[in-house]
Amino acid sequence: MSFILNNHNHGWKSVAKGTLGDGFPFHSKLATWLEEYTNIPKETELEILEVSCGEANCPTEETMIVWKNHEFRISRKKEQISKMDVDLSWKRFVSKG
């Protein structure tokens, strides 16, 4: 009998840094949508992270935007984030206080 062990770690990997004013090379509209739906200041330094374990059969499923002491998560790959993802995720972020 053999056991399949799911022994890999899902860690956050930094993929970009910048401001809303600079935009992001991986997504042409993300900075615009973040300006439209959030209150993140345009010139605040942001870091974009994604869940990554390094295994091809374990795709990235979540993106996190970090600034100062805040972490804003969007449950989608960074390249596939939609306007609705930003809006709904921000509403969830704000409601958590």
Secondary structure as the mmCIF struct_conf table of DSSP 4:
data_model
#
loop_
_struct_conf.conf_type_id
_struct_conf.id
_struct_conf.beg_label_comp_id
_struct_conf.beg_label_asym_id
_struct_conf.beg_label_seq_id
_struct_conf.end_label_comp_id
_struct_conf.end_label_asym_id
_struct_conf.end_label_seq_id
STRN STRN1 GLY A 11 GLY A 18
TURN_TY1_P TURN_TY1_P1 LEU A 20 ASP A 22
STRN STRN2 PHE A 24 PHE A 24
TURN_TY1_P TURN_TY1_P2 PRO A 25 PHE A 26
STRN STRN3 HIS A 27 HIS A 27
BEND BEND1 SER A 28 LYS A 29
HELX_RH_AL_P HELX_RH_AL_P1 LEU A 30 TYR A 37
TURN_TY1_P TURN_TY1_P3 LYS A 42 GLU A 43
BEND BEND2 THR A 44 THR A 44
STRN STRN4 LEU A 46 SER A 52
BEND BEND3 GLY A 54 GLY A 54
TURN_TY1_P TURN_TY1_P4 ALA A 56 ASN A 57
BEND BEND4 CYS A 58 CYS A 58
STRN STRN5 THR A 63 TRP A 67
TURN_TY1_P TURN_TY1_P5 LYS A 68 ASN A 69
STRN STRN6 HIS A 70 ILE A 74
BEND BEND5 SER A 75 ARG A 76
HELX_RH_3T_P HELX_RH_3T_P1 LYS A 78 GLN A 80
HELX_RH_AL_P HELX_RH_AL_P2 LYS A 83 LYS A 96
#
